[in-house]
Amino acid sequence: MKMHSLRYALKQALKNIKRNGLMSLISVSTVTITLSILGILILLVSNLNFFATNLEQKLEISAFLAEGLSQSQQNQIEDQLLAFDNIQEVTFVSKEEALKNLEESMVDKKDLFDTIREDNPLPDSFEVHVNEVEGIPATANYIKDIEGVQEVYYGQDIVEQLLTLTKTLRKAGTVFMGLLLLATMFLISNTIKLTVFARRKEIEIMKLVGATNWFIRWPFMLEGIFIGSFGSLISIFIIFQIYRLILVKIYQSIPFIPFLTNNHLMLTISISIFFFGLTIGTLGSGFSLRKFLDV
């Protein structure tokens, strides 16, 4: 496209946006509202995934050791644990450390520990962290068969319920986000189609006086770019203002729940929202013109 043609198309696009102010406002508002809903949902799904991953990372297997094992026997058990594919990390916890940790977690009941400090009933143990949480039951069965391991605990019922919950959250979030993405594309493209339809007579007249398809198409596509970009920028501002307010409210009432505040993620979502709005605006205008160019 020649520079003077581009300047003309740009000038016409801006003039048309101003001339058709109501339709342009409706288009920008549609882009803003739908992308704001989409962006907030993306953040919600991302936080659900983050929350699920955070919970899964805290899952561990406790392998309680038999009494009277030598240092050599403990080392052998550790080697056998690390030899299993799904085991990522092993941490030895002495009976003294276990008692101290228990005491720190029950500071309001310190008197209960006065009688057991001299004769500690807690066993030595290994805290086992896994690579894949789905493999915890199989990993626990492997640990049970190691000589010197007296008992294995990983909260089977809790783990199974948690895994079911996290899978459900991830699947539901992905499906819902996919449906909303399609709905967003449909709403934005159809709003832009209405804008083009309202000016079909103008397109027909330009076509009849000899204007080429691309000469007609470029101003409309630039309008779509402006509408998509402007609506996207407003929606990005709205998304993160709402998200910031939600975080403040939640942290005031439930401060221990983890939420995403990763700047890289926020930048990625912002860029994705912007280019999605720009693309839909451009393609929506381009495809909407096709039927009116066949004069």
N, C-alpha and C positions, 0 to 999 in steps of 0.2 A: 504493500500500500504506500502510495506517494505521500510525502510530508504534507503537501497542501490539502490532500484529500483527508488525511488524518486530522488536520487542524479543523477542517470543515465538519467532519463527523463529530469531533469533540465539542465544537461550538453548538452544533445542532442538538447533541445529546443533552447538554446543559440547558439549552433553550427549551427543549421538550419537557425536561423534568420540571422546570419553572412553570411552563404553560399548562402542564397537566398536573398541577400541584396536588390535587386531592388523590388521584390515582397513585402518584409517586409516594405520597405519605402513607397510603394504605399498603403499598408494596413494602416500603421500608419497615412499617409497623409489623407486618406479617413475618418478614425476615427476622426482625428483632425478637418478637415473642417466641416464634418456633425455635430459633437457635438458642435463646435463653433457656427454654425448657430442656432442649437437647443437652446443652452444656451442663446444666445442673444435674441432669440424670447421669451424664458421664462421670461427673465428680462423685455422685452418690454410689454408682457402681464401682468406681475406682476405690472409694473408701471401704465398701463392703469387701472387695477383694483384699485390700490392705489389712482390714480387721481380721478376715479369715486367715490370711497368711500369718499375721501376728500371733493369732491363737495357736495355729499349727506349729509354729516355731517354738512355742513354749511346751509343747508336748514332749515328754521324755519317759524313758523306762528306768525304773529303779531296780537294780539287781542287788539284793541283800545277800551278804556273804555269810558262810558258816563261821562259827566261833573257832578261834585258835589257828587260823591260817597263817603260814609264814609269809615273809615278804616275797620270797621266790614264788610261792603259790599264787599270791595276789598278782604278781607280774605275769604269770602264765595265763591267768584269767583275763587280764587286760589285753594280752596279745591275741587270745582267742576272740575276744569281743571285736577288736579292731580288724580282725581277719574277715568279718562278715561284711558283705558288700553294702548293705543298707545302713551300717553304723558309721556315722560321720565323726563323732567325738565321744570320748569317754573321760569322765572326771571321777577320781576317787574321793570319797567322803568318809572320813574316819568317824568312829562312834562319838568321839569328843566333839567334832565339828557338827555332827548331826544333832547332838544335844544342845549345843550352843545356838544353832539355827532355830531349833524348836523353841528354845527359851526366848529368843529375840522376837519370834512371831507371836508369843503369848506373854507379853510384858505385864499384862494386868493380872497374871496368875503365877508370878514368880515364886510364891510360897510353895507351890506344888513341886518345884524342882529341888527344894532343899533336901528332901529325903532321898533323891535318886542320884545326886551328883557323885556320891562316893561309890555307888554301885550302879553304873550306867547300864541300863538294859537294852539300849539301842545297838544294832549291829553295824559293822562297817558295810559300805555299799559302793556301788558304781552308778553314777548318773549317766545314762546313755542317750545321746542325741542322734536322731536318724536323718537320712537324706530324704526319704519319701515317707510321709506320715501314713499313707495307705498300707505300707509294709510293716507297720508296728506290730500287729498280731503275729505275723510270721517271724519277725525279729525276736519278739518275746519268747516264742516257742523254742527258738534256737538257743537263747540265753538260759532257759530252764534246764537244758540238757548239759550245760557246762558243769563239770565237777567242781565243787566248792561253792556253787551258787545255791543258796538255801531257798530263796523265794524271789519271785519276780512280780513287780506291780507296775501297771501302767494305766489303771482306771479304764478297763475294757468298755464298760457301758458308756462312760463319759466320752471316750475317744470315738466310739462308733456313732454316737449321737452328734458329736461335733463334726465329724467327717461328713455325715449326711446333711447337716445344716449348711456347712460351707459349700458343698457341691450344689445344693439347692439354690443358695444365694447367688452363686456364680452363674448357674444356668439361667435362672429367672432374670438376673440383671442383664445378661447377654441378649436373651430373647427380647426383653422389653426394650432395650436400647436399639436393637435392630429394627423393631417395629416402629419405634419413634423416629428413627433415621429415615425410614421409607415415608412415614407420614409427613416429616419435615420437607423432604424433597417434593412430595406431592403438593403440599400447601403452597410452598414458595413458587414452584413452577407454574401452578395454576393461577396464582395471583398475578404473576407476570404475563401469563397468557391473556388474562382479562384486560391488562393494561394495553397490550398489543391489539386485542380485539376492538377496544374502544377507539382505536385510531386506524381501523382497517380502510376507511375511505381515503384517508391521507396516503396510505401505502398504495392503493389502487391508482390514485391520480398520478403519483410519482412514477409508477410502473408504466402507465399509459403515455406519459410524456417522454419516455425513453430512458429512464434511469436504470442502471444495471442492478442486479440483485444485491451485489456487495455494497454498492453505493447506498442502497436503502438499508441494508442490514447493519452496517457498521454503527450508525448513531444509536440504533436500538440495542445493539450488543454493549455499547459503551454505557448506555443507560442502565442495563442489567448489571454491569460491573460496578457502577456507582451505587446503585440500590443495594446490591449484595454486600459490597464492602462497607457502606455506611451502616446498614442494619447489623452486620457482623460486629463492627466496632462497638456499637451501642450495647449489643447483647453481651459482649465480653466484659464490658464495664458492669453491667447489671449482674452477670453471673458471679463475678468475684466480690461484688459488694454484698450480695445475698449470702454467698458462702462465708464471707468474713463475719457477718452478723450471726449466722448459724453457729459458727465455731465459738464465738464469744459467749452466746447463750448456753451452749452445751458445756463448755469448759467451766462456766460458773456453777452449773448444777452437777455435772458428772466429769470432773477433771481428769479421771484416770483412764478414760476411753481414748485410744489412739486415733488420730485423724491425720490425713495427708496435708502437709504444708510445704511439700517439696516444690521449690521454685522451678526446677526443670520440668516437672509435670505440668505446672500451671502455664508455663511458656508453651509447652507442646499442645495443650488443650486450646490455648488462645490462637496459636498459628493454625491449628486444624479447623477451628470454628471459622476463622477469617477466610481461609482458602475454600472451605466448604461453601460458605455464603457467596463468595466471589464466583465460584465455579457454577453453582446453581443459577445465580443471577445471569451469568453470561450465556450458559447453555439454554436456560429457559427462554431467554429473548431470541436466541438464534433459531431454536426449533419451533417456537411459536409463530415465527414469520413465514415458515415454509409454505403453508396453505394459502397465505395471502399474496405470495409472490407469483403464484400460478395464474396470472391474469391474461 
